[in-house]
Amino acid sequence: MLSSSPYALGVIFVTLALMWVLQMYLAKKQATGFLDAVNSIKGPGLEVAIGVNQPKWGRKKIYLAISADVNSTIVNGLTLEGVTTFAKSKKVSLFNGKTLNEIANSENKEPIWDAAKMAADTLIKKLQSKADSNSTN
């Protein structure tokens, strides 16, 4: 019935286009929600970085945001895990109190630790850069 209609192909393409627009809207909403959550763990004297694990095919990606103080101690963290645009960020305290070097040099191979290592490496560089710029002033 639909296949006999001359408009069948057009209906299919319009439906696909609408689904794509919905996907982009939901992805933008998820990204802004996560960035708002990341902003909630920022504070005076804290630096924040986001790391992501590099999963093998079929495994979900994990985004991890951690905040660290000037002593390189992790103060707060949150994750975004899931395979759909409906995934929400969650607070995580697994790394609280650990130093950035402990995380960066860890031998743990769990996906959340891969994301933590990436974020810790970024924070180490950020804090070192900040210290270098302060020492030249």
Secondary structure by P-SEA (a helix, b strand, c coil): ccccccaaaaaaaaaaaaaaaaaaaaaaaaaaaaaaaaaaaccccbbbbbbbbbccccbbbbbbbbbbccccccccccccccccccbbbbbbcccccccaaaaaacccccaaaaaaaaaaaaaaaaaaaaaaaaaac
